[in-house]
Every structure is written in structure tokens, then in C-alpha cells.
Amino acid sequence: MDYEIACNRLCDDVSHLLIEGLRPPTKLAAFAAGRATQDLAAAFHHAAGYPKDRRWSSAIESVERFLEICAKSDCQDLAALRELQRFVNENADLLRPRIELKLAS
């Protein structure tokens, strides 16, 4: 149940940023928001309890990409932005193996 609540909260933050925070929301932002919410849902619903599952790193990277788009625009919702950034920062260690693999190749 806790995973479902966390997933819903994060997806709500993404949606709120897209609809209320970005002026105007762009197609790129909408695509990134959709990808982030899909990846978050996949991670929470299929990989909960398995931190090394690839779905977690995909979700974190998707949220990170969405946040980069938000940073380039005049984002109006700082609370949702902070919550998503906190999620990325708390889980950044899950990205480390993937980044190291990219650098090695």
C-alpha cells in the first residue's frame, strides 16, 4: 500500500508540474511527463522491493529528464519540483551502475 501511495504522489507531482507549473506546457514536456509517469508506475508496480531492477533506474532517469525540461522553463510549482528532485536525489545511487557501464563502453 505504501508503494501505491508513493507512486500516486510522485505521478501527481509530475502531472501538476506539467499542467499548472509550466507556462506553456510544450509537447516535449508532455512527452517527458508521460514517460516519467509510465516509468514510475512500472517501477512501483513491478519492481517494488527490488532496487536493482532496471525499471527503477529508468524511472529515475525519466523523472530527471522531465526535471531538466522544467528547469529550462519558468516553473511555477516549486513544491512539486522539490519533491521530484528529492526522489531523484534519494535514489541517485541506483543510477550509478548504469552510468559506469555507459562510461566503460
C-alpha positions as CSV (number, residue, x, y, z in Angstrom):
1,M,0.0,0.0,0.0
2,D,2.9,2.4,0.8
3,Y,4.3,1.9,-2.7
4,E,0.9,2.7,-4.3
5,I,0.7,5.9,-2.2
6,A,4.3,7.0,-3.1
7,C,3.7,6.2,-6.8
8,N,0.5,8.2,-6.9
9,R,2.1,11.2,-5.1
10,L,5.0,11.3,-7.5
11,C,2.8,10.9,-10.6
12,D,0.5,13.6,-9.2
13,D,3.6,15.9,-8.8
14,V,4.6,15.3,-12.4
15,S,1.1,15.9,-13.7
16,H,0.7,19.0,-11.6
17,L,4.0,20.4,-12.8
18,L,3.0,19.8,-16.4
19,I,-0.5,21.3,-16.1
20,E,0.0,24.0,-13.5
21,G,3.7,24.6,-13.2
22,L,4.9,25.0,-16.8
23,R,3.8,28.0,-18.8
24,P,3.1,27.0,-21.5
25,P,3.4,23.2,-21.4
26,T,5.2,22.0,-24.5
27,K,4.9,18.8,-26.5
28,L,8.4,17.8,-25.3
29,A,7.3,18.4,-21.7
30,A,4.1,16.4,-22.2
31,F,6.1,13.5,-23.7
32,A,8.6,13.6,-20.8
33,A,5.9,13.8,-18.2
34,G,4.1,10.8,-19.8
35,R,7.3,8.8,-19.9
36,A,8.1,9.7,-16.3
37,T,4.7,8.6,-15.0
38,Q,4.7,5.4,-17.0
39,D,8.2,4.5,-15.8
40,L,7.3,5.4,-12.2
41,A,4.3,3.2,-12.4
42,A,6.2,0.3,-13.9
43,A,8.9,0.5,-11.2
44,F,6.5,0.8,-8.3
45,H,4.1,-1.9,-9.5
46,H,6.5,-4.4,-10.9
47,A,9.8,-3.8,-9.2
48,A,8.8,-2.8,-5.7
49,G,11.3,-4.3,-3.2
50,Y,13.8,-5.0,-6.0
51,P,16.1,-1.9,-6.0
52,K,18.4,-3.4,-8.6
53,D,15.6,-3.9,-11.2
54,R,16.3,-1.9,-14.3
55,R,12.8,-0.3,-14.1
56,W,14.0,1.8,-11.1
57,S,16.9,3.4,-13.0
58,S,14.6,4.0,-16.0
59,A,12.1,5.7,-13.8
60,I,14.7,7.9,-12.1
61,E,16.2,8.9,-15.4
62,S,12.8,9.7,-16.8
63,V,12.0,11.9,-13.8
64,E,15.4,13.5,-14.1
65,R,14.8,14.3,-17.8
66,F,11.4,15.9,-17.0
67,L,13.0,18.0,-14.3
68,E,15.6,19.2,-16.8
69,I,12.8,20.4,-19.0
70,C,11.2,22.1,-16.1
71,A,14.5,23.8,-15.1
72,K,14.7,25.3,-18.6
73,S,11.2,26.9,-18.3
74,D,9.7,29.3,-15.8
75,C,8.3,26.6,-13.4
76,Q,5.6,27.9,-11.1
77,D,5.2,25.0,-8.7
78,L,8.3,24.8,-6.6
79,A,6.8,22.3,-4.0
80,A,6.2,19.6,-6.6
81,L,9.6,20.4,-8.2
82,R,11.3,19.9,-4.9
83,E,9.5,16.6,-4.2
84,L,10.5,15.2,-7.5
85,Q,14.1,16.4,-7.1
86,R,14.2,14.8,-3.6
87,F,13.1,11.5,-5.1
88,V,15.8,11.6,-7.7
89,N,18.5,12.6,-5.1
90,E,17.4,9.9,-2.7
91,N,17.6,7.2,-5.4
92,A,20.6,8.5,-7.4
93,D,22.7,5.5,-6.2
94,L,20.5,3.3,-8.4
95,L,21.8,5.2,-11.4
96,R,25.4,4.7,-10.7
97,P,25.9,1.2,-12.2
98,R,24.2,2.3,-15.4
99,I,26.3,5.4,-15.7
100,E,29.5,3.4,-15.1
101,L,28.5,1.0,-17.9
102,K,27.9,3.8,-20.3
103,L,31.3,5.3,-19.5
104,A,33.1,1.9,-19.9
105,S,31.7,1.4,-23.4
